Amino acid sequence: QVQLVESGGGLVQAGGSLRLSCSASGRAFRNYAVAWFRRAPGKEREFVATISWSGGTTYYADSVKGRFAISRDNTEYQVDLQMNSLKPEDSAVYSCAAKSGFSGPDYIPSDYAYWGQGTQVTVSS
């Protein structure tokens, strides 16, 4: 069993940066792939980025590539999402999710067994 808690959301001006953290309980976390998803009001949940259990492989949505960076520290049971050059369209509730196994980018939310409660990111223009 893995429990996930996100932190680091907030209000930032366009062009600014935020760093989100996903903290996990449970040693099994080290063996799970982790992804960040986001959901804006009136829109479906959207894949943002994912990282393999080792941290050696990452994938990004085209909309955030070059601006966001996902990383993990398995000694601290934590996955971070560094978000730079933020745009108003990045505003959403960001959630981290974990799943066993990793064979490439998995854009399907239902494939992830564990979810955090989400953290709000608002980017003002």
MIROBA-337489 format. One line per field, with one value per atom (N, C-alpha, C, O): residue number from 1; atom name; x, z negated, y negated. Coordinates in nm, 2 decimals, decimal comma, m for minus. Each point is the difference from the previous one (the first is absolute). Example, Ala and Ser with C-alpha at 12.3 -4.5 7.8 and 13.67 -1.06 7.14 Angstrom:
<rs>
num 1 | 1 | 1 | 1 | 2 | 2 | 2 | 2
atome N | CA | C | O | N | CA | C | O
east 1,32 | m0,09 | 0,09 | 0,10 | m0,14 | 0,09 | m0,08 | 0,05
up m0,78 | 0,00 | 0,00 | m0,07 | 0,14 | 0,00 | m0,08 | m0,01
north 0,57 | m0,12 | m0,12 | 0,00 | m0,11 | m0,11 | m0,11 | m0,11
</rs>
This chain:
<rs>
num 1 | 1 | 1 | 1 | 2 | 2 | 2 | 2 | 3 | 3 | 3 | 3 | 4 | 4 | 4 | 4 | 5 | 5 | 5 | 5 | 6 | 6 | 6 | 6 | 7 | 7 | 7 | 7 | 8 | 8 | 8 | 8 | 9 | 9 | 9 | 9 | 10 | 10 | 10 | 10 | 11 | 11 | 11 | 11 | 12 | 12 | 12 | 12 | 13 | 13 | 13 | 13 | 14 | 14 | 14 | 14 | 15 | 15 | 15 | 15 | 16 | 16 | 16 | 16 | 17 | 17 | 17 | 17 | 18 | 18 | 18 | 18 | 19 | 19 | 19 | 19 | 20 | 20 | 20 | 20 | 21 | 21 | 21 | 21 | 22 | 22 | 22 | 22 | 23 | 23 | 23 | 23 | 24 | 24 | 24 | 24 | 25 | 25 | 25 | 25 | 26 | 26 | 26 | 26 | 27 | 27 | 27 | 27 | 28 | 28 | 28 | 28 | 29 | 29 | 29 | 29 | 30 | 30 | 30 | 30 | 31 | 31 | 31 | 31 | 32 | 32 | 32 | 32 | 33 | 33 | 33 | 33 | 34 | 34 | 34 | 34 | 35 | 35 | 35 | 35 | 36 | 36 | 36 | 36 | 37 | 37 | 37 | 37 | 38 | 38 | 38 | 38 | 39 | 39 | 39 | 39 | 40 | 40 | 40 | 40 | 41 | 41 | 41 | 41 | 42 | 42 | 42 | 42 | 43 | 43 | 43 | 43 | 44 | 44 | 44 | 44 | 45 | 45 | 45 | 45 | 46 | 46 | 46 | 46 | 47 | 47 | 47 | 47 | 48 | 48 | 48 | 48 | 49 | 49 | 49 | 49 | 50 | 50 | 50 | 50 | 51 | 51 | 51 | 51 | 52 | 52 | 52 | 52 | 53 | 53 | 53 | 53 | 54 | 54 | 54 | 54 | 55 | 55 | 55 | 55 | 56 | 56 | 56 | 56 | 57 | 57 | 57 | 57 | 58 | 58 | 58 | 58 | 59 | 59 | 59 | 59 | 60 | 60 | 60 | 60 | 61 | 61 | 61 | 61 | 62 | 62 | 62 | 62 | 63 | 63 | 63 | 63 | 64 | 64 | 64 | 64 | 65 | 65 | 65 | 65 | 66 | 66 | 66 | 66 | 67 | 67 | 67 | 67 | 68 | 68 | 68 | 68 | 69 | 69 | 69 | 69 | 70 | 70 | 70 | 70 | 71 | 71 | 71 | 71 | 72 | 72 | 72 | 72 | 73 | 73 | 73 | 73 | 74 | 74 | 74 | 74 | 75 | 75 | 75 | 75 | 76 | 76 | 76 | 76 | 77 | 77 | 77 | 77 | 78 | 78 | 78 | 78 | 79 | 79 | 79 | 79 | 80 | 80 | 80 | 80 | 81 | 81 | 81 | 81 | 82 | 82 | 82 | 82 | 83 | 83 | 83 | 83 | 84 | 84 | 84 | 84 | 85 | 85 | 85 | 85 | 86 | 86 | 86 | 86 | 87 | 87 | 87 | 87 | 88 | 88 | 88 | 88 | 89 | 89 | 89 | 89 | 90 | 90 | 90 | 90 | 91 | 91 | 91 | 91 | 92 | 92 | 92 | 92 | 93 | 93 | 93 | 93 | 94 | 94 | 94 | 94 | 95 | 95 | 95 | 95 | 96 | 96 | 96 | 96 | 97 | 97 | 97 | 97 | 98 | 98 | 98 | 98 | 99 | 99 | 99 | 99 | 100 | 100 | 100 | 100 | 101 | 101 | 101 | 101 | 102 | 102 | 102 | 102 | 103 | 103 | 103 | 103 | 104 | 104 | 104 | 104 | 105 | 105 | 105 | 105 | 106 | 106 | 106 | 106 | 107 | 107 | 107 | 107 | 108 | 108 | 108 | 108 | 109 | 109 | 109 | 109 | 110 | 110 | 110 | 110 | 111 | 111 | 111 | 111 | 112 | 112 | 112 | 112 | 113 | 113 | 113 | 113 | 114 | 114 | 114 | 114 | 115 | 115 | 115 | 115 | 116 | 116 | 116 | 116 | 117 | 117 | 117 | 117 | 118 | 118 | 118 | 118 | 119 | 119 | 119 | 119 | 120 | 120 | 120 | 120 | 121 | 121 | 121 | 121 | 122 | 122 | 122 | 122 | 123 | 123 | 123 | 123 | 124 | 124 | 124 | 124 | 125 | 125 | 125 | 125
atome N | CA | C | O | N | CA | C | O | N | CA | C | O | N | CA | C | O | N | CA | C | O | N | CA | C | O | N | CA | C | O | N | CA | C | O | N | CA | C | O | N | CA | C | O | N | CA | C | O | N | CA | C | O | N | CA | C | O | N | CA | C | O | N | CA | C | O | N | CA | C | O | N | CA | C | O | N | CA | C | O | N | CA | C | O | N | CA | C | O | N | CA | C | O | N | CA | C | O | N | CA | C | O | N | CA | C | O | N | CA | C | O | N | CA | C | O | N | CA | C | O | N | CA | C | O | N | CA | C | O | N | CA | C | O | N | CA | C | O | N | CA | C | O | N | CA | C | O | N | CA | C | O | N | CA | C | O | N | CA | C | O | N | CA | C | O | N | CA | C | O | N | CA | C | O | N | CA | C | O | N | CA | C | O | N | CA | C | O | N | CA | C | O | N | CA | C | O | N | CA | C | O | N | CA | C | O | N | CA | C | O | N | CA | C | O | N | CA | C | O | N | CA | C | O | N | CA | C | O | N | CA | C | O | N | CA | C | O | N | CA | C | O | N | CA | C | O | N | CA | C | O | N | CA | C | O | N | CA | C | O | N | CA | C | O | N | CA | C | O | N | CA | C | O | N | CA | C | O | N | CA | C | O | N | CA | C | O | N | CA | C | O | N | CA | C | O | N | CA | C | O | N | CA | C | O | N | CA | C | O | N | CA | C | O | N | CA | C | O | N | CA | C | O | N | CA | C | O | N | CA | C | O | N | CA | C | O | N | CA | C | O | N | CA | C | O | N | CA | C | O | N | CA | C | O | N | CA | C | O | N | CA | C | O | N | CA | C | O | N | CA | C | O | N | CA | C | O | N | CA | C | O | N | CA | C | O | N | CA | C | O | N | CA | C | O | N | CA | C | O | N | CA | C | O | N | CA | C | O | N | CA | C | O | N | CA | C | O | N | CA | C | O | N | CA | C | O | N | CA | C | O | N | CA | C | O | N | CA | C | O | N | CA | C | O | N | CA | C | O | N | CA | C | O | N | CA | C | O | N | CA | C | O | N | CA | C | O | N | CA | C | O | N | CA | C | O | N | CA | C | O | N | CA | C | O | N | CA | C | O | N | CA | C | O | N | CA | C | O | N | CA | C | O | N | CA | C | O | N | CA | C | O | N | CA | C | O | N | CA | C | O | N | CA | C | O | N | CA | C | O | N | CA | C | O | N | CA | C | O | N | CA | C | O | N | CA | C | O | N | CA | C | O | N | CA | C | O | N | CA | C | O
east 0,08 | m0,08 | 0,09 | 0,10 | m0,14 | 0,08 | m0,10 | m0,10 | 0,14 | m0,08 | 0,08 | 0,12 | m0,18 | 0,07 | m0,06 | m0,12 | 0,21 | m0,05 | 0,08 | 0,12 | m0,20 | 0,07 | 0,01 | m0,08 | 0,18 | 0,02 | 0,07 | 0,05 | m0,06 | 0,08 | m0,08 | 0,05 | m0,18 | m0,09 | m0,01 | 0,04 | m0,10 | m0,02 | m0,04 | m0,03 | 0,04 | m0,03 | 0,14 | 0,08 | m0,07 | 0,13 | m0,04 | m0,10 | 0,18 | m0,02 | 0,06 | 0,09 | m0,15 | 0,05 | 0,15 | 0,05 | 0,02 | 0,15 | 0,07 | 0,12 | m0,19 | 0,06 | 0,02 | m0,03 | 0,07 | 0,03 | m0,07 | m0,02 | 0,00 | m0,05 | 0,06 | 0,04 | m0,02 | 0,05 | m0,10 | m0,02 | m0,04 | m0,09 | 0,07 | 0,10 | m0,14 | 0,06 | m0,11 | m0,12 | 0,15 | m0,09 | 0,08 | 0,09 | m0,14 | 0,06 | m0,08 | m0,12 | 0,20 | m0,07 | 0,04 | 0,10 | m0,20 | 0,03 | 0,00 | m0,07 | 0,15 | 0,01 | 0,13 | 0,02 | 0,06 | 0,12 | m0,02 | 0,09 | m0,21 | m0,03 | 0,00 | 0,01 | m0,02 | 0,01 | 0,12 | m0,01 | 0,12 | 0,12 | m0,01 | 0,08 | m0,18 | m0,01 | m0,11 | m0,03 | m0,03 | m0,11 | 0,04 | 0,08 | m0,14 | 0,01 | m0,10 | m0,10 | 0,14 | m0,09 | m0,02 | 0,08 | m0,20 | m0,04 | m0,07 | m0,06 | 0,07 | m0,08 | m0,11 | 0,03 | m0,15 | m0,11 | m0,06 | 0,03 | m0,11 | m0,06 | m0,14 | m0,03 | m0,06 | m0,13 | m0,04 | m0,01 | m0,03 | m0,05 | m0,15 | m0,06 | 0,00 | m0,15 | m0,06 | 0,03 | m0,13 | m0,07 | 0,08 | m0,05 | 0,17 | 0,08 | 0,03 | m0,02 | 0,06 | 0,03 | 0,14 | 0,08 | m0,05 | 0,13 | 0,10 | m0,02 | 0,13 | 0,11 | 0,13 | 0,04 | 0,02 | 0,14 | 0,10 | m0,01 | 0,10 | 0,10 | 0,14 | 0,07 | m0,03 | 0,13 | 0,00 | m0,08 | 0,18 | 0,02 | 0,14 | 0,09 | m0,05 | 0,13 | 0,00 | m0,08 | 0,18 | 0,01 | 0,04 | 0,04 | m0,04 | 0,03 | 0,14 | 0,03 | 0,06 | 0,14 | 0,03 | 0,10 | m0,19 | 0,03 | 0,07 | 0,03 | 0,01 | 0,08 | m0,07 | 0,06 | m0,19 | m0,08 | m0,11 | m0,08 | 0,06 | m0,11 | m0,07 | 0,06 | m0,18 | m0,08 | m0,09 | m0,04 | 0,02 | m0,08 | m0,10 | 0,01 | m0,12 | m0,10 | 0,06 | 0,09 | m0,12 | 0,05 | m0,02 | 0,08 | m0,19 | m0,04 | 0,10 | 0,00 | 0,07 | 0,09 | 0,15 | 0,08 | m0,06 | 0,14 | 0,09 | m0,03 | 0,15 | 0,09 | m0,03 | 0,09 | m0,20 | m0,03 | m0,01 | 0,03 | m0,08 | m0,02 | 0,11 | 0,05 | m0,01 | 0,09 | m0,04 | m0,03 | 0,02 | m0,04 | 0,13 | 0,08 | m0,08 | 0,12 | m0,05 | m0,11 | 0,19 | m0,04 | 0,12 | 0,12 | m0,14 | 0,10 | m0,06 | m0,08 | 0,12 | m0,06 | 0,05 | m0,06 | 0,16 | 0,04 | m0,09 | m0,01 | m0,05 | m0,10 | m0,14 | m0,09 | 0,07 | m0,14 | m0,07 | m0,11 | 0,17 | m0,05 | 0,02 | 0,11 | m0,21 | 0,01 | m0,04 | m0,10 | 0,19 | m0,03 | m0,03 | 0,04 | m0,11 | m0,03 | 0,04 | m0,07 | 0,18 | 0,04 | m0,06 | 0,01 | m0,09 | m0,07 | 0,05 | m0,01 | 0,06 | 0,06 | m0,08 | m0,08 | 0,10 | m0,07 | m0,15 | m0,05 | m0,01 | m0,14 | m0,09 | 0,03 | m0,13 | m0,10 | m0,14 | m0,02 | m0,07 | m0,13 | m0,07 | m0,08 | 0,11 | m0,06 | 0,05 | m0,05 | 0,15 | 0,05 | m0,08 | 0,02 | m0,11 | m0,08 | m0,09 | m0,07 | 0,08 | m0,08 | 0,03 | 0,09 | m0,16 | 0,03 | 0,10 | m0,03 | 0,15 | 0,10 | 0,00 | 0,00 | 0,00 | 0,00 | 0,11 | 0,03 | 0,03 | 0,10 | m0,07 | m0,09 | 0,14 | m0,06 | 0,12 | 0,10 | m0,12 | 0,10 | m0,06 | m0,11 | 0,20 | m0,04 | 0,12 | 0,11 | m0,13 | 0,11 | 0,03 | m0,09 | 0,21 | 0,04 | 0,02 | m0,06 | 0,15 | 0,02 | 0,06 | 0,10 | m0,18 | 0,04 | m0,01 | m0,02 | 0,03 | m0,02 | m0,10 | m0,06 | 0,03 | m0,10 | m0,14 | m0,04 | m0,03 | m0,13 | m0,09 | 0,00 | m0,09 | m0,08 | m0,14 | m0,08 | 0,06 | m0,14 | m0,01 | 0,06 | m0,14 | m0,01 | m0,04 | 0,05 | m0,14 | m0,05 | 0,10 | m0,02 | 0,14 | 0,11 | 0,07 | 0,08 | m0,10 | 0,07 | m0,08 | m0,11 | 0,17 | m0,07 | m0,01 | m0,09 | 0,19 | 0,00 | 0,01 | 0,07 | m0,15 | m0,01 | 0,01 | m0,04 | 0,10 | m0,01 | m0,13 | m0,08 | 0,07 | m0,13 | 0,01 | m0,11 | 0,22 | 0,02 | 0,04 | m0,03 | 0,09 | 0,04 | m0,03 | 0,03 | m0,09 | m0,04 | 0,12 | 0,08 | m0,07 | 0,10 | m0,08 | m0,08 | 0,10 | m0,07 | 0,10 | 0,09 | m0,09 | 0,10 | m0,08 | m0,09 | 0,12 | m0,07 | 0,07 | 0,13 | m0,20 | 0,06 | 0,04 | 0,05
up 0,00 | 0,00 | 0,00 | m0,07 | 0,15 | 0,01 | m0,01 | 0,06 | m0,14 | m0,02 | 0,06 | m0,03 | 0,10 | 0,07 | m0,05 | m0,01 | m0,01 | m0,04 | 0,08 | 0,00 | 0,07 | 0,08 | m0,08 | m0,10 | 0,13 | m0,06 | 0,10 | 0,10 | m0,13 | 0,09 | 0,09 | 0,07 | m0,06 | 0,09 | m0,05 | m0,11 | 0,19 | m0,04 | 0,12 | 0,11 | m0,14 | 0,10 | 0,05 | m0,08 | 0,21 | 0,06 | 0,12 | 0,07 | m0,04 | 0,13 | 0,12 | m0,02 | 0,13 | 0,13 | 0,01 | m0,03 | 0,07 | 0,01 | m0,12 | 0,00 | m0,11 | m0,13 | m0,01 | 0,10 | m0,22 | m0,02 | m0,13 | m0,09 | 0,09 | m0,12 | 0,00 | 0,10 | m0,22 | m0,02 | m0,08 | m0,12 | 0,18 | m0,07 | m0,05 | 0,06 | m0,17 | m0,06 | m0,03 | m0,03 | 0,05 | m0,02 | m0,10 | 0,03 | m0,16 | m0,10 | m0,03 | 0,00 | m0,01 | m0,01 | m0,13 | m0,06 | 0,01 | m0,11 | 0,05 | 0,10 | m0,16 | 0,05 | 0,08 | 0,10 | m0,14 | 0,07 | 0,14 | 0,09 | m0,06 | 0,14 | 0,10 | 0,12 | m0,17 | 0,09 | 0,09 | 0,12 | m0,17 | 0,08 | 0,12 | 0,10 | m0,09 | 0,11 | 0,10 | 0,09 | m0,12 | 0,08 | 0,10 | m0,03 | 0,15 | 0,09 | m0,06 | m0,05 | 0,07 | m0,05 | 0,12 | 0,08 | m0,08 | 0,10 | m0,06 | m0,11 | 0,17 | m0,03 | 0,10 | 0,12 | m0,16 | 0,08 | m0,04 | m0,11 | 0,19 | m0,04 | 0,06 | 0,10 | m0,17 | 0,05 | m0,02 | m0,12 | 0,23 | m0,01 | 0,00 | 0,04 | m0,09 | m0,01 | 0,14 | 0,10 | m0,10 | 0,13 | 0,10 | 0,11 | m0,15 | 0,09 | m0,06 | m0,12 | 0,20 | m0,04 | m0,07 | 0,03 | m0,11 | m0,06 | 0,11 | 0,10 | m0,11 | 0,10 | m0,05 | m0,11 | 0,18 | m0,03 | 0,01 | 0,10 | m0,20 | 0,01 | 0,01 | 0,09 | m0,17 | 0,00 | m0,08 | m0,09 | 0,12 | m0,07 | m0,02 | 0,08 | m0,18 | m0,03 | m0,04 | m0,07 | 0,12 | m0,04 | m0,14 | m0,07 | 0,02 | m0,14 | m0,04 | m0,11 | 0,21 | m0,03 | 0,02 | m0,04 | 0,11 | 0,03 | 0,13 | 0,04 | 0,02 | 0,12 | 0,13 | 0,10 | m0,10 | 0,12 | m0,03 | m0,10 | 0,18 | m0,02 | 0,13 | 0,11 | m0,12 | 0,12 | m0,04 | m0,11 | 0,21 | m0,02 | 0,11 | 0,11 | m0,15 | 0,10 | 0,08 | m0,05 | 0,18 | 0,09 | m0,06 | 0,03 | m0,09 | m0,05 | m0,11 | m0,03 | m0,04 | m0,11 | 0,03 | m0,08 | 0,19 | 0,03 | 0,01 | 0,07 | m0,13 | 0,00 | m0,11 | m0,03 | m0,04 | m0,11 | m0,13 | m0,10 | 0,10 | m0,12 | m0,01 | 0,10 | m0,23 | m0,02 | m0,12 | m0,11 | 0,13 | m0,10 | m0,05 | 0,07 | m0,20 | m0,06 | m0,13 | m0,05 | 0,01 | m0,12 | m0,09 | 0,05 | m0,18 | m0,10 | m0,08 | m0,09 | 0,13 | m0,07 | m0,14 | m0,08 | 0,04 | m0,14 | m0,09 | m0,12 | 0,19 | m0,07 | 0,03 | m0,05 | 0,14 | 0,04 | 0,06 | m0,05 | 0,14 | 0,05 | 0,15 | 0,05 | 0,02 | 0,14 | 0,01 | m0,05 | 0,12 | 0,02 | 0,14 | 0,10 | m0,08 | 0,13 | 0,00 | m0,06 | 0,13 | 0,01 | 0,12 | 0,11 | m0,13 | 0,11 | 0,02 | m0,09 | 0,21 | 0,03 | 0,12 | 0,07 | m0,05 | 0,11 | 0,00 | 0,10 | m0,21 | m0,02 | 0,08 | 0,02 | 0,04 | 0,08 | m0,07 | m0,08 | 0,11 | m0,06 | 0,03 | m0,08 | 0,20 | 0,03 | m0,07 | 0,01 | m0,10 | m0,09 | m0,12 | m0,09 | 0,06 | m0,12 | 0,00 | 0,09 | m0,21 | m0,01 | m0,14 | m0,07 | 0,04 | m0,12 | 0,04 | 0,09 | m0,15 | 0,04 | m0,10 | m0,12 | 0,17 | m0,09 | 0,05 | 0,11 | m0,21 | 0,03 | m0,02 | m0,07 | 0,15 | 0,00 | 0,01 | 0,06 | m0,11 | 0,00 | 0,05 | m0,02 | 0,09 | 0,05 | 0,00 | 0,02 | m0,03 | 0,01 | 0,15 | 0,09 | m0,06 | 0,14 | 0,08 | m0,03 | 0,12 | 0,09 | 0,13 | 0,01 | 0,10 | 0,13 | 0,10 | 0,12 | m0,17 | 0,08 | m0,05 | m0,11 | 0,18 | m0,05 | m0,01 | 0,10 | m0,21 | m0,02 | m0,02 | m0,11 | 0,21 | m0,01 | m0,06 | m0,01 | m0,03 | m0,04 | m0,15 | m0,07 | 0,02 | m0,15 | m0,07 | m0,11 | 0,17 | m0,07 | m0,01 | m0,08 | 0,14 | m0,01 | m0,13 | m0,04 | m0,03 | m0,12 | m0,12 | m0,01 | m0,08 | m0,11 | m0,12 | m0,08 | 0,07 | m0,12 | 0,05 | 0,09 | m0,16 | 0,03 | m0,13 | m0,11 | 0,13 | m0,10 | 0,01 | 0,09 | m0,18 | 0,00 | 0,09 | 0,03 | 0,02 | 0,09 | m0,06 | m0,12 | 0,19 | m0,04 | 0,11 | 0,12 | m0,16 | 0,10 | 0,05 | m0,08 | 0,21 | 0,06 | 0,08 | 0,09 | m0,12 | 0,07 | 0,05 | m0,07 | 0,20 | 0,07 | 0,05 | 0,09 | m0,14 | 0,05 | 0,11 | 0,02 | 0,07 | 0,12 | m0,03 | 0,09
north 0,12 | m0,12 | m0,12 | m0,01 | m0,09 | m0,12 | m0,12 | 0,00 | m0,10 | m0,12 | m0,11 | m0,02 | m0,07 | m0,11 | m0,13 | m0,02 | m0,08 | m0,13 | m0,11 | 0,00 | m0,08 | m0,11 | m0,12 | m0,03 | m0,05 | m0,14 | m0,09 | 0,05 | m0,18 | m0,09 | m0,08 | m0,09 | 0,11 | m0,08 | m0,14 | m0,03 | m0,05 | m0,14 | m0,09 | 0,05 | m0,18 | m0,10 | m0,06 | m0,04 | 0,03 | m0,05 | m0,08 | 0,03 | m0,13 | m0,07 | 0,07 | 0,08 | m0,11 | 0,06 | m0,02 | m0,11 | 0,21 | 0,00 | 0,04 | 0,02 | 0,00 | 0,04 | 0,15 | 0,07 | m0,03 | 0,14 | 0,05 | m0,08 | 0,21 | 0,07 | 0,13 | 0,06 | 0,00 | 0,13 | 0,08 | m0,03 | 0,13 | 0,09 | 0,12 | 0,05 | 0,00 | 0,12 | 0,11 | m0,04 | 0,16 | 0,11 | 0,09 | 0,07 | m0,07 | 0,08 | 0,12 | 0,00 | 0,11 | 0,13 | 0,07 | m0,02 | 0,10 | 0,09 | 0,14 | 0,03 | 0,05 | 0,14 | 0,02 | m0,06 | 0,16 | 0,03 | 0,05 | m0,02 | 0,07 | 0,05 | m0,11 | 0,02 | m0,15 | m0,11 | 0,00 | m0,04 | 0,09 | 0,01 | 0,08 | m0,01 | 0,10 | 0,09 | m0,04 | 0,07 | m0,19 | m0,05 | m0,11 | m0,08 | 0,09 | m0,12 | m0,10 | 0,03 | m0,16 | m0,11 | m0,09 | m0,03 | m0,02 | m0,10 | m0,12 | 0,01 | m0,12 | m0,12 | m0,02 | 0,01 | m0,03 | m0,03 | m0,14 | m0,04 | m0,02 | m0,13 | 0,00 | 0,06 | m0,13 | m0,02 | m0,15 | m0,05 | m0,01 | m0,14 | 0,01 | 0,10 | m0,21 | 0,00 | 0,03 | m0,07 | 0,16 | 0,03 | 0,08 | 0,03 | 0,02 | 0,08 | 0,14 | 0,02 | 0,07 | 0,13 | 0,00 | m0,09 | 0,19 | 0,01 | 0,02 | 0,08 | m0,14 | 0,00 | 0,04 | m0,04 | 0,13 | 0,05 | m0,12 | m0,08 | 0,07 | m0,10 | 0,06 | m0,04 | 0,13 | 0,06 | 0,12 | 0,03 | 0,06 | 0,12 | 0,04 | m0,05 | 0,12 | 0,04 | 0,15 | 0,04 | 0,03 | 0,14 | 0,02 | m0,09 | 0,22 | 0,02 | m0,04 | m0,04 | 0,06 | m0,03 | m0,15 | m0,05 | m0,02 | m0,14 | m0,02 | m0,11 | 0,22 | m0,01 | m0,04 | m0,03 | 0,05 | m0,03 | m0,09 | 0,02 | m0,12 | m0,10 | m0,03 | 0,01 | m0,04 | m0,04 | m0,12 | m0,02 | m0,07 | m0,12 | m0,02 | 0,05 | m0,11 | m0,05 | m0,10 | m0,08 | 0,07 | m0,10 | m0,14 | m0,09 | 0,07 | m0,14 | m0,05 | m0,12 | 0,21 | m0,04 | 0,03 | m0,04 | 0,11 | 0,04 | m0,13 | m0,09 | 0,10 | m0,11 | m0,10 | m0,09 | 0,10 | m0,10 | 0,07 | m0,06 | 0,19 | 0,07 | 0,11 | 0,05 | m0,01 | 0,11 | 0,08 | m0,05 | 0,18 | 0,09 | 0,07 | 0,04 | m0,02 | 0,07 | 0,07 | m0,02 | 0,12 | 0,07 | 0,03 | 0,01 | 0,00 | 0,04 | 0,12 | m0,02 | 0,13 | 0,12 | 0,02 | 0,07 | m0,14 | 0,01 | m0,09 | 0,03 | m0,13 | m0,08 | 0,03 | m0,07 | 0,17 | 0,03 | m0,12 | m0,03 | m0,03 | m0,13 | m0,01 | 0,03 | m0,09 | m0,03 | m0,15 | m0,04 | m0,03 | m0,15 | m0,03 | 0,07 | m0,18 | m0,05 | m0,15 | m0,08 | 0,05 | m0,14 | m0,06 | 0,05 | m0,16 | m0,06 | m0,14 | m0,09 | 0,07 | m0,13 | m0,06 | 0,06 | m0,19 | m0,07 | 0,03 | 0,03 | m0,04 | 0,03 | m0,09 | m0,12 | 0,18 | m0,07 | 0,01 | 0,09 | m0,18 | 0,01 | 0,13 | 0,05 | 0,01 | 0,12 | 0,12 | 0,11 | m0,13 | 0,10 | 0,01 | 0,09 | m0,19 | 0,00 | 0,13 | 0,03 | 0,04 | 0,12 | 0,06 | m0,05 | 0,15 | 0,08 | 0,11 | 0,08 | m0,08 | 0,10 | 0,11 | m0,02 | 0,14 | 0,12 | 0,10 | 0,01 | 0,05 | 0,10 | 0,14 | 0,02 | 0,08 | 0,13 | 0,10 | m0,03 | 0,15 | 0,10 | 0,13 | 0,04 | 0,04 | 0,13 | 0,09 | m0,04 | 0,17 | 0,09 | 0,03 | m0,01 | 0,04 | 0,02 | m0,13 | m0,10 | 0,11 | m0,11 | 0,05 | 0,06 | m0,09 | 0,04 | m0,11 | 0,02 | m0,14 | m0,12 | m0,09 | 0,03 | m0,14 | m0,09 | 0,06 | 0,06 | m0,08 | 0,05 | m0,12 | m0,06 | 0,03 | m0,12 | 0,02 | m0,09 | 0,22 | 0,04 | m0,01 | 0,08 | m0,17 | m0,02 | 0,13 | 0,03 | 0,05 | 0,12 | 0,11 | 0,09 | m0,11 | 0,10 | m0,02 | 0,09 | m0,20 | m0,04 | 0,04 | m0,04 | 0,12 | 0,05 | m0,10 | 0,01 | m0,10 | m0,09 | m0,14 | m0,04 | m0,04 | m0,15 | m0,08 | 0,04 | m0,16 | m0,10 | m0,08 | 0,02 | m0,12 | m0,07 | m0,12 | m0,06 | 0,02 | m0,11 | m0,13 | m0,02 | m0,07 | m0,13 | m0,10 | 0,03 | m0,14 | m0,10 | m0,09 | m0,05 | 0,04 | m0,09 | m0,11 | 0,04 | m0,16 | m0,11 | m0,10 | m0,05 | 0,03 | m0,09 | m0,12 | 0,02 | m0,13 | m0,12 | m0,07 | 0,01 | m0,07 | m0,07 | m0,14 | m0,07
</rs>
